[in-house]
């Protein structure tokens, strides 16, 4: 027996593993399973048909024993792999160095168990013969948290060898830390082993004691990847994959999409969520590396627009991060992400083109995802024109349907919900088809549809589109209210709002506030000319007034508006005009600015004072 020390501070290594490398002590079991799988892989290369088994044995009084039928270790192997932290079994020639079948790093993997154990006891016998062809002696390695370890070769009659049952392999026994006993409890071990190793191709089992005192093995791993299992027909496979999604991801999918990316050695299934999620939702996917669970929270495997699916994937070519809980961002991962996105996109196109219940349900539930994809994909945009529903003044419908309802008139759309609310009532009474572009993605999507599908006659609504459809006043009425309109315009000049008077239905609607985008451009041009040193700029500035970006269109059919235009009390007229303006802002759903709140309060105070019999002798002359 020899007493030796690690070449690093073991306490520091354990702290590094627990605090900075691994997300949770739970990964200790994954690391031990990885070591066992790597050892079995190495032995399989040495002797085809060797047993492939990992046994998890709860110990009386606490603790855990993990036994594998792998290639085992010699004393030199143990000293090299365990005394030099970070040396990987991949790089050890005797254990098959350079072969991509190996998952972990034996030294770091074993030491991760110190996150839950005060002592690690390893007994191992190597399957490789000694230098003269003799059977390799068994070894025992014991490591302690104070940085010491003991390494010795065992005689064939040593009782410690009994755990190997006379065969090559390794057995790791963990003595739990005082605060970590629950990590080694049988139920927890079974749950962790099934989570991490449920898809491993080797026989992973938990040893359980039956009521009669006998021992039995409860198998925790599978024989085949769920999406590779053969079924009698497609319907049976669909049901089986849905059941697997329920167990692995916690939901019954709307549909499943098979994916295979040979360049990354990747296969799996993308499950379509049964309910809508926000576009900002970070999608977490369940990713296996060579059938060992890497993480159930991998986020980099799909493009952002594919937030409506959750994947279960197994890959052999992608690189894990140092903690083996995520994927390394390299060119291969970028290529795999693009290919996975293309596979999901192809499913969307095929499903929408074919139609049917799944297509209808997908559009109903995931229309936001479809909108997001249509923003960057012309083929999807072409389908969206005939499949996506939009809100409009003549009811919901696809753009194709709404264009047909508009007839020879242009199909208009607003860029915001507030703008739509302002004009919807008037447009509905006039039979004007206006599409609400105020929801997520819709404004940009409608812009793209207008440019690509000109046959729809789709265009952004501007102030003149609405103003031209309203009834002009008779010339006599125009002259009658001319002075009042001039006064009202002066009242709202500080709000950058123009005033028009028209006649429209319903008469209960006193005013409509619309944004004048052409006015905004003209105003910007006026401001630029005003700051120019150019002589012509000065002349043009002097000849034109800056256009105002908003128009308040008063309804002459409204009794309230007619009373406003007829009043000779200048103060009341100003207060009522400002109140009407703020009311239309509120009706459109816009939040009031501080200045607008002040405006409303002052106006209401004056109107209430007059209504309640306050001093009315101080009035303004008509302007």
C-alpha positions in Angstrom: 0.0 0.0 0.0 1.2 3.5 -0.7 0.0 6.8 0.7 0.3 9.5 -1.9 -1.1 13.0 -2.6 -2.9 14.4 -5.6 -0.9 16.8 -7.7 -3.5 19.5 -6.9 -5.4 20.8 -3.8 -8.4 18.4 -3.8 -10.5 20.7 -1.6 -10.0 23.4 -4.3 -10.9 21.0 -7.0 -14.1 19.9 -5.3 -15.0 23.5 -4.7 -14.3 24.2 -8.4 -16.5 21.3 -9.5 -19.4 22.2 -7.2 -19.4 25.9 -7.6 -18.2 26.6 -11.1 -18.2 23.5 -13.4 -21.3 21.5 -12.5 -24.8 23.0 -12.0 -25.7 20.6 -9.3 -24.3 17.6 -7.3 -26.8 15.4 -9.1 -24.3 15.1 -12.0 -22.1 12.9 -9.9 -24.1 9.8 -11.0 -23.9 10.9 -14.7 -20.1 11.1 -14.4 -19.9 7.6 -12.9 -22.2 6.2 -15.5 -20.1 7.8 -18.2 -17.0 6.2 -16.8 -18.7 2.8 -16.8 -20.0 3.2 -20.4 -16.5 4.3 -21.6 -14.9 1.3 -19.8 -17.5 -1.1 -21.4 -16.8 0.5 -24.8 -13.1 -0.1 -24.4 -13.6 -3.7 -23.3 -16.0 -4.3 -26.3 -13.1 -3.3 -28.6 -10.9 -5.8 -26.8 -13.4 -8.7 -26.6 -16.5 -8.7 -28.7 -19.5 -10.1 -26.8 -18.2 -9.1 -23.4 -21.0 -8.3 -20.9 -22.3 -4.7 -20.9 -23.8 -4.1 -17.5 -23.8 -1.3 -14.9 -25.2 -2.2 -11.5 -26.2 0.4 -8.9 -26.2 -1.1 -5.4 -27.5 0.8 -2.4 -25.5 0.0 0.7 -26.9 -0.8 4.2 -26.7 2.3 6.3 -26.4 4.6 3.3 -23.9 4.8 0.5 -23.8 3.6 -3.0 -21.8 1.1 -5.1 -21.6 1.5 -8.8 -20.2 -1.7 -10.6 -19.5 -2.0 -14.3 -18.2 -4.9 -16.5 -15.8 -2.6 -18.3 -12.1 -3.0 -19.2 -10.9 -2.1 -15.6 -7.7 -0.5 -14.5 -4.2 -1.4 -13.6 -2.2 0.3 -10.9 -0.4 2.4 -13.5 -3.8 3.3 -15.1 -5.2 4.4 -11.8 -2.1 6.5 -10.8 -2.0 8.2 -14.2 -5.8 8.9 -14.6 -6.5 9.8 -11.0 -3.4 11.5 -9.8 -3.2 13.9 -12.8 -6.5 15.8 -12.8 -7.9 16.4 -16.2 -6.2 13.5 -18.0 -8.9 12.0 -20.2 -9.5 8.3 -20.8 -9.9 9.4 -24.4 -6.2 10.3 -24.6 -5.0 7.1 -22.9 -3.8 4.7 -25.6 -4.4 1.7 -23.5 -8.1 2.7 -23.1 -8.6 3.4 -26.8 -7.2 7.0 -27.1 -8.6 9.2 -29.8 -11.8 7.1 -30.3 -14.9 9.3 -30.4 -17.1 6.6 -28.7 -15.8 7.8 -25.3 -17.9 10.3 -23.4 -16.1 11.5 -20.3 -12.9 12.2 -18.5 -12.2 9.4 -16.0 -10.3 11.4 -13.4 -12.6 14.4 -13.3 -15.6 12.1 -13.5 -14.6 10.1 -10.5 -13.6 13.1 -8.5 -17.0 14.7 -9.1 -18.3 12.1 -6.6 -16.6 14.1 -3.8 -19.5 16.6 -4.2 -21.7 14.0 -2.4 -19.1 11.7 -0.7 -16.4 12.0 1.9 -14.6 8.9 0.7 -14.4 7.1 -2.7 -13.3 3.5 -2.7 -12.5 2.0 -6.1 -11.8 -1.7 -6.7 -10.9 -2.7 -10.3 -9.4 -5.6 -12.3 -8.1 -4.9 -15.8 -9.3 -7.2 -18.7 -6.0 -6.7 -20.5 -3.4 -9.4 -19.7 -0.1 -8.4 -18.1 3.3 -8.1 -19.9 3.8 -11.8 -19.9 0.2 -12.8 -20.7 -0.7 -13.3 -17.0 -3.9 -12.1 -15.5 -3.6 -8.5 -14.3 -3.9 -8.2 -10.5 -6.8 -6.3 -9.0 -6.2 -2.9 -7.5 -7.8 -0.8 -4.8 -7.8 3.0 -4.8 -9.2 5.0 -1.9 -9.4 8.8 -2.1 -10.2 11.2 0.7 -11.4 14.8 0.8 -8.2 16.0 2.6 -6.2 15.3 -0.6 -4.8 11.9 0.2 -5.2 8.7 -1.7 -4.1 5.1 -1.2 -3.3 2.8 -4.1 -2.5 -0.9 -3.7 -2.5 -4.2 -5.7 -4.7 -6.9 -4.1 -4.0 -10.5 -3.7 -6.4 -12.9 -5.4 -7.8 -14.0 -2.0 -8.4 -10.4 -0.7 -12.1 -10.1 0.4 -12.3 -6.7 -1.3 -12.2 -8.4 -4.7 -15.5 -10.2 -4.1 -17.5 -7.3 -5.3 -16.1 -8.0 -8.9 -17.4 -11.6 -8.7 -14.2 -12.9 -10.3 -14.6 -10.9 -13.5 -12.9 -7.8 -15.0 -14.5 -4.5 -14.3 -14.7 -1.8 -11.6 -16.7 -1.1 -8.5 -16.9 2.4 -7.0 -18.2 2.7 -3.4 -19.2 6.1 -2.1 -19.4 6.9 1.6 -21.9 9.9 1.8 -21.1 13.3 3.3 -23.2 14.3 6.3 -25.2 16.8 4.3 -25.5 14.7 1.1 -27.1 11.5 2.1 -30.3 12.1 0.1 -28.2 12.1 -3.2 -27.3 8.5 -2.5 -30.8 7.3 -1.4 -32.2 4.5 -3.6 -35.1 6.4 -4.9 -32.9 9.4 -5.8 -30.3 7.1 -7.5 -33.0 5.4 -9.5 -34.5 8.7 -10.7 -31.1 10.1 -11.6 -30.0 7.0 -13.4 -33.2 6.8 -15.4 -33.0 10.5 -16.3 -29.3 10.5 -17.3 -29.0 6.9 -18.6 -32.4 6.0 -19.7 -31.4 5.8 -23.4 -28.0 4.1 -22.9 -27.4 1.0 -24.9 -25.9 -0.8 -21.9 -27.9 -2.6 -19.2 -28.1 -0.1 -16.3 -30.1 -1.5 -13.3 -30.8 -0.7 -9.7 -30.4 -3.6 -7.3 -33.5 -3.8 -5.1 -34.3 -6.1 -2.1 -37.7 -7.9 -2.4 -40.0 -8.6 0.5 -38.7 -12.2 0.8 -35.2 -10.8 1.3 -33.9 -11.8 -2.2 -32.2 -9.3 -4.5 -33.5 -8.3 -8.0 -32.4 -6.0 -10.7 -34.7 -3.1 -11.8 -33.6 -2.1 -15.3 -33.4 1.6 -15.9 -32.0 1.9 -19.4 -33.6 1.2 -22.8 -32.7 -1.0 -25.7 -33.4 1.4 -28.5 -34.0 5.1 -29.1 -37.7 5.8 -28.9 -37.9 7.3 -32.4 -35.9 4.3 -33.8 -38.3 1.6 -32.5 -40.3 -0.2 -35.2 -44.1 -0.1 -35.0 -46.7 -1.9 -37.1 -48.0 1.3 -38.6 -47.8 5.1 -38.5 -50.7 5.5 -36.1 -49.1 3.2 -33.5 -45.8 5.1 -33.9 -47.6 8.5 -33.4 -49.3 7.3 -30.3 -46.0 5.9 -28.9 -44.1 9.1 -29.6 -46.9 11.2 -28.0 -46.6 8.9 -24.9 -42.8 9.4 -24.8 -43.2 13.2 -25.1 -45.6 13.1 -22.1 -43.0 11.2 -20.0 -39.9 13.1 -21.2 -41.2 16.6 -21.7 -44.5 16.7 -19.8 -46.9 17.5 -22.6 -48.9 15.7 -25.3 -47.7 17.1 -28.6 -49.8 18.6 -31.4 -47.5 16.8 -33.9 -44.0 15.2 -34.0 -41.3 15.9 -36.6 -38.6 13.4 -37.2 -35.1 15.0 -37.6 -31.8 13.6 -38.8 -28.6 15.5 -39.4 -25.9 13.1 -40.6 -23.1 15.7 -40.5 -23.6 15.9 -36.7 -24.5 12.3 -36.1 -27.8 13.7 -34.9 -31.2 12.1 -34.8 -34.4 12.8 -32.8 -37.8 14.3 -32.7 -39.1 17.9 -32.6 -42.5 17.9 -30.8 -44.9 20.7 -31.6 -46.3 22.3 -28.4 -50.1 21.8 -27.9 -50.5 25.4 -26.6 -49.2 28.8 -27.6 -46.2 30.3 -25.9 -44.8 33.9 -26.1 -42.3 34.6 -28.8 -39.8 35.7 -26.1 -40.0 32.2 -24.4 -36.6 30.6 -24.3 -37.0 27.1 -25.6 -35.2 24.3 -23.6 -34.5 21.0 -25.4 -33.5 17.6 -24.1 -30.2 16.7 -25.7 -28.3 13.4 -25.4 -24.6 12.9 -26.3 -24.0 9.3 -27.5 -27.2 8.4 -25.7 -26.2 9.9 -22.3 -28.3 12.9 -21.3 -26.3 16.1 -21.7 -29.0 18.4 -20.4 -32.8 18.9 -20.5 -32.2 22.7 -20.8 -30.1 23.1 -24.0 -31.2 26.3 -25.8 -29.0 26.6 -28.9 -30.3 23.9 -31.2 -33.0 25.8 -33.1 -33.5 29.2 -34.7 -35.4 31.8 -32.5 -38.5 31.6 -34.8 -39.0 27.9 -33.9 -40.1 28.6 -30.4 -43.2 26.4 -30.9 -41.3 23.1 -30.8 -39.3 21.2 -28.1 -36.7 18.7 -29.2 -35.4 15.4 -27.9 -32.1 14.8 -29.7 -29.2 12.4 -29.6 -25.9 13.4 -31.2 -22.5 11.9 -31.6 -20.6 14.6 -33.4 -21.4 17.8 -31.4 -19.0 19.0 -28.8 -20.1 19.3 -25.1 -18.9 22.1 -22.9 -16.4 21.4 -20.1 -19.3 20.5 -17.7 -21.0 18.4 -20.3 -24.2 20.2 -19.5 -24.4 22.2 -22.8 -23.1 22.3 -26.3 -20.0 24.1 -27.5 -20.9 26.9 -30.0 -18.9 26.0 -33.1 -19.4 25.7 -36.9 -20.8 22.2 -36.6 -23.5 23.3 -34.1 -24.3 26.3 -36.3 -24.8 23.9 -39.3 -26.9 21.6 -37.2 -29.1 24.4 -36.0 -29.7 25.6 -39.6 -30.5 22.1 -40.7 -32.9 21.5 -37.8 -34.6 24.8 -38.6 -34.9 23.8 -42.2 -36.5 20.5 -41.2 -39.1 22.2 -39.0 -39.7 24.8 -41.8 -40.3 22.0 -44.3 -42.9 20.4 -41.9 -44.7 23.8 -41.6 -44.9 24.1 -45.4 -46.0 20.5 -46.0 -48.6 20.7 -43.3 -50.1 24.0 -44.4 -50.1 23.0 -48.0 -51.9 19.7 -47.3 -54.4 21.3 -45.0 -56.6 19.2 -42.7 -57.1 19.2 -38.9 -53.5 19.4 -37.9 -52.9 22.4 -40.2 -56.0 24.2 -38.8 -55.0 23.5 -35.2 -51.4 24.6 -35.9 -52.6 28.0 -37.3 -55.0 28.4 -34.5 -52.5 27.8 -31.7 -49.2 28.9 -33.3 -50.2 31.8 -35.5 -47.5 34.0 -33.9 -44.8 31.5 -34.8 -46.1 31.3 -38.3 -46.1 35.1 -38.5 -42.5 35.2 -37.2 -41.4 32.7 -39.9 -43.3 34.5 -42.6 -41.3 37.6 -41.9 -38.1 35.9 -43.0 -39.4 33.3 -45.5 -41.1 34.2 -48.8 -42.6 30.7 -49.2 -44.2 30.8 -45.8 -45.4 34.3 -46.5 -47.2 33.1 -49.6 -49.0 30.5 -47.5 -49.7 33.0 -44.8 -51.6 35.2 -47.2 -54.2 32.4 -47.5 -54.0 30.8 -44.1 -53.3 33.4 -41.4 -56.3 35.2 -39.9 -56.2 39.0 -39.4 -58.6 41.3 -37.5 -60.4 43.8 -39.7 -63.3 46.2 -39.8 -65.4 43.6 -41.6 -64.5 40.7 -39.3 -61.6 38.2 -39.2 -60.2 36.7 -42.4 -57.1 35.9 -44.3 -55.6 38.6 -46.5 -56.9 36.9 -49.6 -60.4 36.8 -48.1 -60.3 40.4 -47.0 -59.1 41.6 -50.4 -62.1 39.9 -51.9 -64.4 41.7 -49.4 -62.8 45.0 -50.3 -63.7 44.6 -53.9 -62.4 47.3 -56.2 -61.4 49.5 -53.2 -58.0 49.4 -51.6 -57.4 47.1 -48.7 -55.9 49.3 -46.0 -54.0 48.4 -42.8 -52.9 50.3 -39.8 -49.5 50.0 -38.2 -50.6 50.2 -34.6 -53.5 49.0 -32.4 -54.2 52.6 -31.4 -54.5 53.8 -34.9 -56.9 51.0 -35.7 -59.1 51.8 -32.8 -59.3 55.4 -33.8 -60.6 54.7 -37.3 -62.4 51.4 -37.0 -65.8 52.7 -36.1 -65.9 55.2 -39.0 -64.4 52.7 -41.4 -66.9 50.0 -40.5 -69.9 52.3 -41.1 -68.4 53.3 -44.4 -67.7 49.7 -45.5 -64.0 50.4 -45.7 -61.9 47.3 -45.1 -59.1 48.2 -42.7 -56.8 45.5 -41.3 -55.4 45.8 -37.7 -51.7 45.6 -37.9 -51.1 46.5 -34.3 -50.4 43.0 -33.0 -47.0 41.3 -32.7 -45.3 40.9 -36.1 -48.4 42.1 -38.0 -47.3 45.6 -39.2 -44.0 44.2 -40.7 -45.8 41.2 -42.1 -48.4 43.4 -43.8 -45.7 45.6 -45.3 -44.0 42.5 -46.7 -47.3 41.1 -48.0 -48.2 44.4 -49.7 -44.8 44.5 -51.5 -44.9 40.8 -52.6 -48.6 40.4 -53.4 -49.6 43.5 -55.2 -52.7 41.9 -56.5 -54.2 42.2 -53.0 -54.3 46.0 -53.3 -52.9 46.2 -49.8 -51.6 49.6 -48.5 -50.9 51.4 -45.3 -53.8 53.6 -44.2 -53.0 57.4 -44.2 -55.1 60.3 -43.0 -56.3 61.2 -46.4 -57.6 57.7 -47.0 -60.1 58.2 -44.1 -60.8 61.9 -44.6 -61.7 61.4 -48.3 -64.3 58.8 -47.5 -66.1 61.2 -45.0 -68.9 63.5 -46.3 -67.7 67.0 -47.1 -69.8 69.8 -45.6 -72.0 72.0 -47.8 -70.3 75.3 -48.7 -72.8 77.3 -46.7 -72.0 75.2 -43.6 -68.3 75.5 -44.3 -68.6 79.3 -44.3 -70.8 79.3 -41.2 -68.2 77.5 -39.0 -65.1 78.9 -40.6 -64.2 81.2 -37.8 -64.9 78.5 -35.2 -62.7 76.0 -36.9 -59.8 78.6 -37.1 -60.2 79.1 -33.4 -60.2 75.3 -32.7 -57.1 74.9 -34.7 -55.3 77.6 -32.7 -56.5 75.8 -29.5 -54.8 72.5 -30.4 -51.7 74.0 -32.1 -49.6 73.3 -29.1 -50.6 69.6 -29.4 -49.4 69.5 -33.0 -52.9 68.5 -34.0 -54.9 69.9 -37.0 -58.7 70.1 -37.1 -61.1 69.0 -39.8 -64.9 69.0 -39.8 -66.7 66.3 -41.7 -70.0 64.4 -41.4 -70.1 60.7 -40.8 -71.8 57.8 -39.0 -72.4 57.0 -36.2 -73.5 60.4 -35.0 -72.7 59.3 -31.4 -69.0 59.4 -32.4 -68.0 63.0 -31.9 -64.5 62.9 -33.2 -61.8 60.6 -34.7 -58.1 61.1 -34.2 -55.8 59.9 -36.9 -52.1 60.0 -37.5 -51.1 61.9 -40.6 -47.9 60.2 -41.8 -47.6 62.4 -44.8 -47.9 65.3 -42.5 -45.0 63.9 -40.4 -42.8 63.7 -43.5 -43.8 67.2 -44.5 -43.1 68.5 -41.0 -39.6 66.9 -41.0 -38.9 68.5 -44.4 -40.1 71.8 -43.1 -37.8 71.5 -40.1 -34.8 70.6 -42.3 -35.5 73.5 -44.6 -35.7 75.9 -41.6 -32.2 74.9 -40.4 -30.7 75.2 -43.9 -28.5 78.1 -45.0 -29.9 77.7 -48.5 -31.8 80.7 -49.8 -34.5 78.6 -51.3 -34.9 76.9 -48.0 -35.6 80.2 -46.3 -38.1 81.1 -49.0 -40.0 77.8 -48.8 -40.1 78.0 -45.0 -41.6 81.4 -45.2 -44.3 80.3 -47.7 -45.4 77.1 -45.9 -46.6 76.1 -42.5 -45.3 72.9 -41.0 -47.8 70.1 -41.3 -49.2 68.6 -38.1 -48.8 64.9 -37.5 -52.3 64.4 -36.1 -55.8 65.3 -37.3 -58.8 65.5 -35.1 -61.8 65.0 -37.4 -64.9 66.4 -35.8 -68.3 64.9 -36.7 -70.8 67.6 -37.7 -73.6 65.0 -37.3 -72.8 65.0 -33.5 -75.0 67.3 -31.4 -72.0 67.8 -29.1 -69.8 69.0 -31.9 -72.5 71.3 -33.3 -72.9 72.9 -29.9 -69.1 73.3 -29.6 -68.9 75.0 -33.0 -71.9 77.3 -32.1 -70.7 78.5 -28.7 -69.6 82.1 -28.4 -67.9 81.4 -25.1 -64.2 81.2 -26.0 -63.1 79.7 -22.7 -65.7 77.0 -22.9 -64.9 76.3 -26.5 -61.2 75.9 -25.7 -61.8 73.7 -22.7 -64.3 71.5 -24.6 -61.9 71.2 -27.6 -59.1 70.1 -25.4 -61.3 67.6 -23.5 -62.5 66.2 -26.8 -59.0 65.8 -28.0 -57.8 64.0 -24.8 -60.9 61.8 -24.8 -60.1 60.6 -28.4 -56.5 59.8 -27.3 -57.9 57.7 -24.4 -60.4 56.0 -26.7 -57.5 54.9 -29.0 -55.8 53.1 -26.1 -52.8 55.4 -25.9 -51.5 56.3 -22.4 -51.8 60.0 -21.5 -48.7 62.1 -21.2 -48.2 64.4 -18.2 -49.1 67.4 -20.3 -52.3 65.8 -21.6 -53.4 64.9 -18.1 -52.8 68.5 -17.1 -54.8 69.6 -20.1 -57.7 67.4 -19.2 -57.8 68.5 -15.6 -57.7 72.2 -16.4 -60.4 71.8 -19.1 -62.7 69.7 -16.9 -62.3 72.2 -14.0 -63.4 75.1 -16.2 -66.3 73.2 -17.7 -67.5 72.0 -14.3 -67.2 75.6 -12.9 -69.4 76.9 -15.7 -71.8 74.0 -15.5 -72.2 74.5 -11.7 -72.9 78.3 -12.1 -69.5 79.7 -11.7 -68.4 83.2 -13.0 -69.2 83.3 -16.7 -68.7 87.0 -17.3 -65.1 86.6 -18.3 -65.2 85.1 -21.8 -63.1 85.2 -24.9 -64.2 86.9 -28.0 -64.8 84.7 -31.0 -61.6 84.1 -32.9 
